[in-house]
Amino acid sequence: MQMVNTLAVPQYAGLKHGDDDSDTRHLAELMRLNLLPTAYIYPREQRPLRDLLRRRMLLVQQSVRLLQSVQGYWARATGQRLSANGFRHLTRQQLTDTFQDPTELFAVVSLIQMWRALQAKVAEIETWLAEDTRRRRELIALRTVPGIGAVLGLTI
């Protein structure tokens, strides 16, 4: 059984009508020519791991958005760029000195708190993944390749 990637199926060229029969013939012809774009369906036992990796990716993306929001606030308030490393070392006193408006200060502090919470959750997921990797023999060899860590190994 194959799962067809419907968004990647080429459209009919020059057909005047379309119905189930013509659609079936078109898909069968693409399949015969080995041009039918299909998707891989992960085995049931691997799906929870893949889902956890997707959730981790979403959390990382959200944390980057939060960091960029704080950098935007900083640039508007100071006229200077705030590096990611500088962001990680901001102190409450620096924030209080930079953001005079209490509402703006509250917004920036809230963004930083959310960023820290996301970072903690990502670290927790990565710890879980590291333990999970140790239980999967097929990934042990893959992790011996330079540059492939626990998360990338699981993604591959």
C-alpha positions in Angstrom: 0.0 0.0 0.0 1.3 3.5 -0.9 0.3 6.9 0.5 0.2 9.4 -2.3 1.5 12.9 -1.8 -1.5 14.7 -3.4 0.1 18.1 -3.4 3.0 16.9 -5.5 0.8 15.0 -8.1 1.1 16.7 -11.5 -2.2 18.0 -12.7 -3.9 16.7 -15.8 -2.8 18.5 -19.0 -5.5 19.1 -21.6 -8.3 17.1 -20.0 -11.8 18.5 -20.5 -13.4 16.8 -17.5 -12.4 15.0 -14.4 -14.2 12.3 -12.4 -13.3 9.3 -10.3 -12.6 7.1 -13.3 -10.3 9.6 -15.1 -8.6 10.4 -11.8 -8.0 6.7 -11.2 -6.6 6.2 -14.8 -4.3 9.2 -14.3 -2.9 7.9 -11.0 -2.5 4.4 -12.4 -0.5 5.8 -15.3 1.7 7.8 -13.0 2.2 4.7 -10.9 3.1 2.6 -13.9 5.7 5.2 -15.0 7.1 5.3 -11.5 6.2 9.0 -11.3 3.7 8.9 -8.5 5.0 10.9 -5.6 4.5 8.9 -2.4 5.2 9.6 1.3 6.8 7.3 3.8 4.6 6.0 6.6 6.7 5.4 9.7 6.2 2.1 11.6 3.7 2.5 14.5 6.5 2.0 17.1 8.5 5.0 15.7 5.7 7.5 15.4 5.7 8.7 19.1 9.5 9.4 18.8 9.0 11.4 15.5 6.1 13.3 17.1 8.3 14.2 20.1 11.0 15.4 17.7 8.5 17.6 15.9 7.3 19.1 19.2 10.9 19.8 20.1 11.4 21.6 16.8 8.3 23.7 17.4 9.5 24.7 20.9 13.0 25.7 19.5 11.4 27.7 16.8 9.1 29.5 19.3 12.1 30.2 21.6 14.0 31.8 18.7 10.9 34.0 18.0 10.9 35.1 21.6 14.6 35.9 21.5 14.1 38.0 18.3 11.2 39.8 20.0 13.4 40.9 22.9 16.2 41.8 20.4 13.6 44.0 18.6 12.6 45.7 21.9 16.3 46.3 22.7 17.1 47.8 19.3 14.2 50.2 19.5 15.1 51.2 23.1 18.8 51.6 22.7 19.5 51.8 18.9 22.0 49.0 19.3 21.9 45.3 18.4 21.6 42.7 21.1 23.5 39.5 20.3 22.0 36.1 21.3 24.9 35.7 23.8 24.1 39.2 25.2 20.5 38.2 25.5 21.4 35.2 27.6 23.3 37.4 30.0 20.8 40.2 30.5 20.3 41.1 34.2 17.2 42.5 35.8 19.1 45.8 36.4 20.1 46.1 32.8 16.4 45.6 31.8 15.2 48.2 34.4 17.8 50.7 33.3 17.0 50.2 29.6 13.2 50.1 29.7 11.8 53.1 31.6 8.2 52.4 30.7 6.7 49.8 33.1 4.5 48.2 30.5 7.5 47.8 28.1 9.6 46.4 30.9 6.8 43.9 31.9 6.5 42.8 28.2 10.3 42.2 27.9 10.6 40.4 31.2 7.6 38.2 30.3 9.2 37.3 26.9 12.4 36.4 28.7 10.6 34.2 31.2 8.7 32.4 28.5 12.0 31.9 26.6 13.6 30.4 29.7 10.6 28.1 30.3 10.9 26.9 26.7 14.6 26.3 27.0 14.0 24.2 30.1 11.4 22.1 28.3 13.7 21.6 25.3 16.5 20.5 27.6 14.1 18.1 29.3 13.1 16.6 25.9 16.7 16.3 24.8 17.5 14.5 28.1 14.7 12.1 27.3 15.9 11.6 23.7 19.5 10.9 24.9 18.1 8.2 27.2 15.9 6.9 24.4 18.9 6.8 22.0 20.8 4.6 24.4 17.9 2.1 24.2 18.0 2.0 20.4 20.8 -0.2 18.9 20.3 1.1 15.4 21.2 4.6 16.5 24.4 3.7 18.3 26.4 3.2 15.1 24.9 6.3 13.5 26.0 8.5 16.5 29.6 7.5 15.9 29.7 9.7 12.7 31.2 13.1 13.5 28.6 15.8 13.8 25.7 13.5 14.4 24.4 13.9 17.9 21.4 12.4 19.6 18.7 14.7 18.1 20.0 14.6 14.5 20.6 10.9 14.8 17.0 10.3 15.8 15.8 12.6 13.0 17.8 10.7 10.4 
